Amino acid sequence: MKTAKNKLLHLDFIFPVILLIFVSVLLVESLSYPAKTRQFPQLIGGITLVLLVWEVVSRIIKTSAKTKEAEETPEEISTRRKKFATLSIAMGGYLGLIFVIGHFAASVVFLLVTPFITGMTLKKDYLKVLIMVVIMTLVVYLLFVRFLQVRFIPGFLF
């Protein structure tokens, strides 16, 4: 008997599989670029491909473990759907903020807001989130802006 739980478990695979397809197309398409130009897309695409395969395999393992557990209650399904909808709205807001306040400022806002949306409640975790946001922003800035000289989208305000 197919349950709502099984349907939701299958939905967990859609996003990584779609990304896997897009990254694979990127890697195949980058083969037609000149040798020097294709290095960056192949590096990022290769890393992303490995991480996506890892994600799909880990979701398969989690799914097989979840099928052995008890079925989710309607309240749990409703809560998960609400979190998904809220996070989707937050991602849309993030994309809009990029054009208003710029990539780095929008990323900091999104990274600070996301844990609250997903239900983080411990005060000690807030400090960890703040530290990770600062580290991630610095790493992205140093790697892409300084080292690779990639221009990010400037916002109207910054």
N, C-alpha and C positions, 0 to 999 in steps of 0.2 A: 504494500500500500504506500503510495506516494504521500508524503506529508509536507506541510509548510516548511518544516525544518530542512528536509532534503532539497526543496526548491531553493531555499536561501543558501544552502551550502554550495549549490551549483552556481549561484550568482557570485559567490566569492571568487570564482575562477575567471569570470568574464574580464575584469579589468586587467589582471596580469597577462592573460592570453592575448588580449587586444594590443597591449603594449609590446608583447613579445613579437607579434606580427609586424607592428610598425618599426621596431628596432631592426628586425631582420631585413625589412625592405630598405631601411636606411643603409645598412651594411652592404647589401647587394648593390644598391644604387651608387654608393660611394666608390665602388670599384671602377666606375667610369670616370671619376675625377682624376685630374693630374696627380702624380705621386705625392707632391708636397702638400697639396690641398686636401687630400683624403686622409692624412694622418690624424687630424683632430676628430673628424666624425667617426673614424674607425676606432680610435682610442675610447671615446665616450660611448659609442655604440657597443663595443666589445665588453666594456665594464658593465654597462646596463644590461646586456644580454645575459651575462653570467649571474648578475643579481636577480634578474627576472626568473631565470631557470631555478635558482635557489628558492625564490619565493613560491613558485608553482609547486616545487617538490615539497616544501614545508607545508603548504596548504593541503596537499594530498595527504600527507602524514596526519595533519590535524583533523582533516575530514574523516579519515578512517578511525581516528580515536573518538571523534564526536558521534559517529554512527553507533558506537557501542554504548554511549551514555544515554541517559533518559532524554525524552523529547522536550524541546523548549516549550515553555508556556506561551500563550498569546501575549501576555504582558512583556515577556522578554523579547519576543519578535517585534512588538510595537516599539519598545525602547530602542532596539537596534535600528529600526527604520527611521525613527526620529533623529538619532545620532547621525545616520547617513545623510538625511535630508539637511540637517543643520551644517554638517561638514561640507556638503556640496554647495550650500549657499555661501559659506565662508570662503570656499575656493573661488567662487564667482566674484565675491567682494575683493579677494586678493588680486585677481586679474584686473578688476576695475581700479584698485588702488595703485597698481603698478604705473598706470598712465597718469595718475594724479600726483602721487608723491614720489615716484621713482621705484626702481626695482629693490634697492637695498632697504629703504625705509618700509616698503610694503612687505618685504620678506620678514623683517624683524617683527612687525605687527602680527603677521600671520603665524609665525612660529611661537609668539607669546600667547596668542589667543587659542590656538589649536588644542593644547592640553586641557584647557578649561572646557572646551566643547566636548572632548572625549571623556570627561568625567574625572579628571585628576582632582583630588581633594586634600591630599596631605601637604602641610606647609613646608616640610623639608624638601618636597619635590619641586616647589616653586624656585628655590635657589638653584637646583640642578638644571631646571629649564632655562633660567636666566643665563647661567654659565654656558650651557650648550648653544644658546642663541648667539651669544657673543663670539664663541669659538667658531661656530659655523659661518657667521657673517665674515669674520676675519679671514678664515680659510678660503671662502669663495672669493672675497675681494683680492687677496694676495695671489691666488692661483689664476683667476680669470682676468682680472683687471691689470694687475702688475706683471705677472709672468707671461700669460698668453695674449695680453693686450686686447681682450674682447670688450667691446663697448656694450654696456647695458642700457636698457631703455630709461631715458631720463623722464622725470615727471614734470608736470606743469609747475609744481611748487618748488621742487628741488632739482 
